[in-house]
Amino acid sequence: MSAPDGTYVLRGEMIHDLRIVPLRRIPDERGTILHMLRADDPHFRGFGEIYFTTIYDGVVKGWHQHLDMTLNYACVNGRVKFVIFDDRDDSPTRGSLVEVFAGTDAHSLIVIPPGLWNGMKGMSAPSALVANCATHTHAAGRTTRLDPFDPSIPYTWDVRQH
């Protein structure tokens, strides 16, 4: 499904506390402004660090799960498939999985609360660029990682036609 303004594509059941926020894109003859996150946004939860990651076409980064960090992802160049899985014991959407396709042509903020498994796959040659404005600084002991092909998460990263 896509947002009313067509800014992102979402497949799967929506997950409790996960937010997909269409973002402003302001083009003019000089270039384009891509909004990401403001302190006065209702979904802003605090600032810990911001970083950028490149992801090569066809490469998967994931799975990871943060104990107390909220992730605020935006793909600012190229296209990425984000996959989020909910296995939180107390969640009303436990067992749900969602794919979000975002990028330059689908400018959106993916707000991933603590406790959700998430990963991303590059969909642009040679690479895509993702920004993350996280609520906490990264602490290795507060993050759990799994192999992208771990069978405990019911997902395959294969290309599918719908």
Backbone bond lengths (Angstrom), bond angles and torsions (degrees), N, CA, C in turn:
res aa  C-N    CA-C-N  psi(-1)  N-CA   C-N-CA  omega(-1)  CA-C   N-CA-C  phi
1 M - - - 1.442 - - 1.518 107.15 -
2 S 1.305 117.28 151.91 1.459 120.28 178.51 1.517 109.67 -118.86
3 A 1.308 114.77 159.49 1.460 120.16 177.10 1.519 108.62 -66.78
4 P 1.346 117.79 160.66 1.459 120.30 -179.42 1.526 113.14 -54.00
5 D 1.324 117.11 -32.25 1.461 119.43 179.80 1.528 112.24 -95.74
6 G 1.350 117.38 8.17 1.456 121.45 175.78 1.514 114.69 73.20
7 T 1.332 118.91 20.30 1.457 120.37 -173.92 1.516 115.11 -78.25
8 Y 1.302 119.55 -19.08 1.454 119.90 177.65 1.518 109.49 -151.06
9 V 1.315 114.65 164.95 1.451 120.82 176.25 1.518 106.77 -121.43
10 L 1.318 115.85 132.08 1.456 122.67 -176.24 1.521 108.30 -125.15
11 R 1.330 116.79 132.37 1.462 121.22 174.75 1.514 108.48 -125.69
12 G 1.321 116.48 133.28 1.448 122.10 178.93 1.510 110.71 110.62
13 E 1.331 115.38 179.06 1.458 121.40 177.98 1.517 109.80 -79.43
14 M 1.326 116.63 139.23 1.455 119.56 177.46 1.524 108.76 -64.96
15 I 1.307 116.44 144.62 1.456 123.92 -177.32 1.520 109.40 -101.93
16 H 1.329 116.23 137.99 1.460 122.90 179.01 1.532 110.32 -55.93
17 D 1.311 117.16 129.27 1.468 126.28 178.40 1.529 114.45 77.93
18 L 1.334 119.01 -9.92 1.460 121.44 175.08 1.524 107.61 -76.82
19 R 1.325 117.49 135.64 1.465 120.63 178.80 1.513 109.48 -124.79
20 I 1.313 115.66 136.44 1.457 122.68 171.90 1.520 105.15 -118.02
21 V 1.316 116.31 115.98 1.455 121.26 -172.66 1.529 109.41 -116.19
22 P 1.333 118.17 114.03 1.465 119.40 173.87 1.531 109.17 -60.24
23 L 1.312 116.21 137.23 1.462 120.91 -176.86 1.519 111.62 -112.35
24 R 1.320 114.40 155.34 1.463 119.68 178.14 1.512 110.78 -74.13
25 R 1.298 113.85 139.94 1.463 123.61 175.29 1.511 105.23 -129.73
26 I 1.342 116.83 118.79 1.461 121.01 -174.48 1.530 109.14 -118.83
27 P 1.344 116.29 96.37 1.470 119.17 179.27 1.538 110.80 -92.37
28 D 1.298 115.21 147.51 1.465 121.35 167.79 1.523 108.03 -149.86
29 E 1.333 117.09 -173.33 1.463 119.63 -174.24 1.523 113.32 -66.97
30 R 1.331 118.01 -13.37 1.465 121.43 179.85 1.518 113.14 -91.10
31 G 1.352 117.03 -19.99 1.462 121.64 -175.93 1.512 109.84 149.79
32 T 1.320 116.42 -152.39 1.463 121.04 -175.68 1.517 110.92 -138.13
33 I 1.327 115.94 136.96 1.457 122.12 170.70 1.524 106.73 -96.92
34 L 1.321 116.59 129.87 1.454 122.52 177.20 1.524 107.71 -114.79
35 H 1.309 117.36 109.90 1.460 120.64 177.02 1.520 109.52 -72.11
36 M 1.354 116.49 153.91 1.457 120.40 177.10 1.521 111.69 -133.59
37 L 1.326 118.61 -60.92 1.457 120.93 -173.71 1.518 109.19 -157.60
38 R 1.322 115.35 136.15 1.462 122.16 178.18 1.522 109.14 -123.99
39 A 1.312 116.35 150.51 1.469 120.95 179.01 1.525 111.97 -62.12
40 D 1.331 118.20 -24.18 1.468 120.34 179.72 1.536 113.27 -95.40
41 D 1.332 118.58 7.85 1.466 121.40 173.74 1.528 109.35 -70.67
42 P 1.339 118.13 140.48 1.468 119.82 -179.20 1.529 113.25 -63.30
43 H 1.329 118.33 -23.09 1.462 122.03 -179.07 1.530 112.70 -93.86
44 F 1.342 118.80 0.42 1.466 121.78 178.03 1.525 109.63 -71.69
45 R 1.329 117.90 127.71 1.464 122.65 -177.00 1.522 113.69 -115.80
46 G 1.313 118.98 -1.22 1.461 121.01 -178.87 1.505 110.96 131.98
47 F 1.320 114.50 168.83 1.462 120.72 -176.92 1.515 110.64 -122.35
48 G 1.322 115.89 128.31 1.455 122.13 174.37 1.512 111.04 -117.97
49 E 1.333 116.26 -49.98 1.466 121.30 178.21 1.524 108.99 -164.72
50 I 1.309 114.96 159.47 1.463 120.37 171.81 1.518 107.02 -126.63
51 Y 1.319 115.14 138.43 1.454 119.50 175.07 1.517 108.89 -145.07
52 F 1.318 115.13 165.69 1.452 123.04 178.26 1.516 107.85 -122.06
53 T 1.311 116.40 142.85 1.454 120.84 176.39 1.518 109.06 -132.16
54 T 1.322 115.45 138.16 1.459 119.33 171.39 1.517 107.35 -94.64
55 I 1.310 114.87 150.33 1.460 120.19 176.37 1.527 107.42 -138.96
56 Y 1.328 114.81 123.04 1.457 120.39 -177.15 1.524 111.47 -73.44
57 D 1.311 115.30 153.14 1.460 122.77 179.89 1.526 110.53 -53.80
58 G 1.333 115.96 125.46 1.456 121.87 177.48 1.514 115.59 83.54
59 V 1.328 117.64 -5.71 1.463 121.18 -178.31 1.530 109.64 -87.92
60 V 1.336 115.67 144.20 1.463 122.01 178.12 1.519 109.09 -109.75
61 K 1.329 116.19 130.82 1.463 122.77 170.89 1.521 107.06 -114.27
62 G 1.277 117.50 118.58 1.458 122.80 -178.97 1.509 107.24 151.67
63 W 1.214 116.51 -177.98 1.453 132.19 -11.55 1.522 110.24 -80.08
64 H 1.341 115.62 148.31 1.452 119.37 169.97 1.522 109.85 -145.91
65 Q 1.321 113.69 155.74 1.459 122.59 -176.18 1.530 107.05 -141.71
66 H 1.333 115.79 130.23 1.463 120.28 -178.82 1.521 110.53 -105.55
67 L 1.312 115.64 138.94 1.454 121.37 -177.36 1.521 112.41 -71.07
68 D 1.337 117.23 -42.43 1.468 119.47 -176.06 1.524 114.51 -136.20
69 M 1.297 118.08 3.21 1.462 122.39 -177.20 1.523 111.61 -94.72
70 T 1.321 117.03 132.19 1.460 122.35 168.99 1.522 107.30 -94.35
71 L 1.329 116.20 132.01 1.461 122.51 178.66 1.517 108.80 -98.13
72 N 1.311 116.98 141.11 1.462 123.29 175.79 1.525 106.75 -126.58
73 Y 1.335 115.69 91.65 1.462 122.06 -175.67 1.526 111.57 -93.71
74 A 1.321 115.35 140.21 1.464 122.24 168.23 1.528 107.65 -141.69
75 C 1.308 116.55 130.42 1.463 121.08 175.75 1.523 107.02 -88.46
76 V 1.322 116.65 110.17 1.465 121.12 -173.67 1.524 113.67 -95.51
77 N 1.329 117.00 -9.92 1.457 120.39 175.86 1.522 108.53 -152.98
78 G 1.325 116.52 127.47 1.452 120.92 -178.71 1.512 111.33 90.25
79 R 1.333 115.40 -152.91 1.467 121.62 -177.06 1.531 108.62 -144.58
80 V 1.337 114.83 140.27 1.466 121.40 -177.66 1.521 108.96 -137.49
81 K 1.331 115.49 144.83 1.458 121.22 169.47 1.522 106.91 -101.57
82 F 1.347 116.04 118.73 1.456 122.66 174.39 1.524 107.40 -97.26
83 V 1.323 117.12 136.78 1.458 121.66 177.30 1.521 107.62 -125.12
84 I 1.328 115.43 130.60 1.457 121.47 -177.39 1.527 108.03 -127.20
85 F 1.343 115.92 133.96 1.460 122.26 -179.13 1.526 109.23 -127.00
86 D 1.322 115.41 134.15 1.464 122.27 -177.73 1.525 110.25 -104.81
87 D 1.334 116.70 109.83 1.467 119.55 172.80 1.534 110.57 -121.56
88 R 1.337 116.39 23.50 1.468 120.99 179.16 1.529 109.40 -68.65
89 D 1.326 116.08 129.33 1.473 121.53 -177.59 1.524 113.21 -56.25
90 D 1.323 117.75 -39.00 1.468 121.76 -174.02 1.521 114.20 -95.30
91 S 1.330 117.52 11.08 1.464 120.75 -175.33 1.526 112.21 -89.20
92 P 1.338 117.38 136.82 1.467 119.87 175.38 1.532 112.80 -70.02
93 T 1.338 117.14 -12.78 1.471 120.31 178.80 1.533 111.56 -112.13
94 R 1.336 117.12 22.91 1.474 121.39 178.73 1.535 109.17 -51.57
95 G 1.327 115.74 132.33 1.457 121.54 -179.37 1.519 113.69 94.25
96 S 1.330 117.66 -9.04 1.474 120.72 -179.87 1.517 110.81 -80.06
97 L 1.317 114.04 148.77 1.454 121.63 178.69 1.518 107.88 -135.33
98 V 1.322 117.06 140.10 1.454 120.44 179.99 1.528 109.71 -135.73
99 E 1.329 115.52 143.97 1.467 123.23 171.70 1.517 107.20 -109.71
100 V 1.326 116.54 135.37 1.461 121.91 176.05 1.528 107.00 -126.24
101 F 1.314 115.79 123.07 1.460 121.59 177.46 1.524 107.56 -100.05
102 A 1.314 116.34 118.93 1.463 120.47 -176.01 1.525 109.25 -139.41
103 G 1.313 114.56 158.32 1.457 119.67 178.07 1.506 110.96 167.13
104 T 1.301 115.18 -163.71 1.455 121.37 -177.39 1.521 111.44 -55.05
105 D 1.331 116.33 -37.55 1.464 120.92 -179.76 1.531 112.54 -87.64
106 A 1.313 117.69 -3.75 1.464 122.79 -178.63 1.527 107.58 -144.70
107 H 1.317 115.85 66.54 1.463 122.28 -170.45 1.526 111.00 -73.28
108 S 1.329 115.91 109.46 1.454 122.00 -175.79 1.519 110.17 -146.01
109 L 1.327 114.72 158.12 1.454 122.56 173.98 1.526 107.30 -104.39
110 I 1.324 116.25 128.54 1.456 121.48 177.31 1.527 105.84 -106.72
111 V 1.335 116.42 111.38 1.463 122.59 -176.93 1.526 107.45 -100.40
112 I 1.337 116.12 109.23 1.460 122.45 -175.39 1.526 108.70 -108.85
113 P 1.340 117.01 111.46 1.459 119.92 -179.37 1.531 111.80 -72.99
114 P 1.334 117.27 166.80 1.467 121.08 177.78 1.530 111.28 -56.85
115 G 1.338 114.76 147.63 1.458 120.61 173.06 1.507 116.06 93.69
116 L 1.332 118.33 -11.10 1.467 120.60 178.99 1.524 109.58 -92.39
117 W 1.320 116.05 137.81 1.463 120.82 172.47 1.522 108.04 -75.48
118 N 1.318 117.13 139.51 1.458 119.41 177.83 1.512 110.85 -149.80
119 G 1.325 113.20 154.82 1.446 121.76 176.70 1.511 108.64 -155.90
120 M 1.317 115.83 171.41 1.465 120.10 179.85 1.523 109.94 -143.42
121 K 1.333 114.34 152.16 1.459 121.06 177.43 1.515 108.62 -127.75
122 G 1.332 116.23 130.26 1.455 121.74 177.29 1.510 110.97 -69.61
123 M 1.342 115.46 138.42 1.460 121.02 -178.64 1.532 112.04 -129.17
124 S 1.341 116.85 17.40 1.463 120.95 -177.71 1.520 110.03 -134.22
125 A 1.330 115.71 135.42 1.461 120.69 176.05 1.529 109.19 -92.56
126 P 1.304 118.98 138.08 1.456 125.10 -4.21 1.536 113.21 -81.41
127 S 1.353 117.36 -19.30 1.462 119.42 -178.63 1.527 110.19 -160.68
128 A 1.314 114.94 169.02 1.466 122.37 172.79 1.525 107.02 -119.59
129 L 1.330 115.80 161.00 1.461 121.48 -179.88 1.523 108.40 -122.50
130 V 1.337 115.98 123.55 1.454 122.88 -178.61 1.521 108.97 -116.60
131 A 1.343 116.28 133.61 1.463 121.92 173.68 1.518 108.40 -102.33
132 N 1.330 116.29 143.37 1.458 121.70 174.31 1.523 108.41 -130.38
133 C 1.321 116.61 120.53 1.459 122.55 173.02 1.526 105.75 -105.36
134 A 1.321 116.69 93.72 1.463 122.84 -173.69 1.521 111.13 -87.73
135 T 1.329 115.12 154.10 1.464 120.87 -178.34 1.528 112.91 -79.53
136 H 1.329 118.04 -16.30 1.461 122.43 -179.68 1.524 108.81 -135.56
137 T 1.315 117.00 158.32 1.458 119.11 171.23 1.518 108.17 -73.57
138 H 1.310 115.74 148.52 1.462 120.14 -176.23 1.524 110.43 -67.70
139 A 1.318 115.58 132.24 1.460 122.86 174.85 1.522 107.43 -131.58
140 A 1.314 116.73 115.39 1.463 121.42 -173.76 1.523 112.87 -53.67
141 G 1.306 118.96 -37.42 1.449 122.03 -179.10 1.523 114.09 -71.52
142 R 1.340 117.56 -8.41 1.464 122.36 -179.39 1.532 111.36 -105.03
143 T 1.345 116.16 9.31 1.463 122.58 -178.83 1.520 109.29 -125.70
144 T 1.335 115.79 136.12 1.456 121.34 173.81 1.524 107.48 -110.30
145 R 1.322 116.32 139.07 1.461 121.03 -179.42 1.527 110.58 -124.14
146 L 1.319 114.13 146.26 1.463 122.12 173.12 1.524 108.70 -130.97
147 D 1.318 116.07 154.84 1.457 121.79 172.65 1.524 108.42 -60.25
148 P 1.337 119.61 142.40 1.466 121.26 -179.55 1.532 113.99 -58.69
149 F 1.322 116.70 -19.84 1.462 120.38 -177.19 1.533 111.72 -109.64
150 D 1.320 117.14 17.59 1.459 121.99 178.29 1.525 109.78 -62.70
151 P 1.331 117.90 126.85 1.470 120.54 -175.84 1.539 114.49 -70.40
152 S 1.330 118.70 -8.38 1.464 118.86 179.39 1.533 112.26 -71.71
153 I 1.328 116.60 -15.69 1.468 120.80 172.94 1.531 106.72 -107.43
154 P 1.330 117.30 121.58 1.473 121.07 -172.61 1.525 112.49 -78.08
155 Y 1.337 115.47 71.93 1.460 119.12 -177.18 1.523 109.46 -154.12
156 T 1.325 116.01 141.42 1.460 121.23 170.82 1.510 107.40 -117.64
157 W 1.298 116.58 143.25 1.463 122.89 -176.55 1.522 112.28 -87.84
158 D 1.336 117.86 10.56 1.456 121.85 -179.82 1.530 111.14 -61.81
159 V 1.309 116.51 152.85 1.455 121.65 173.13 1.516 107.79 -73.91
160 R 1.332 115.70 129.23 1.464 121.19 179.84 1.515 109.26 -122.07
161 Q 1.318 116.05 144.02 1.457 120.66 173.76 1.522 108.43 -101.78
162 H 1.311 116.07 135.26 1.471 120.23 -179.32 1.487 110.28 -116.11
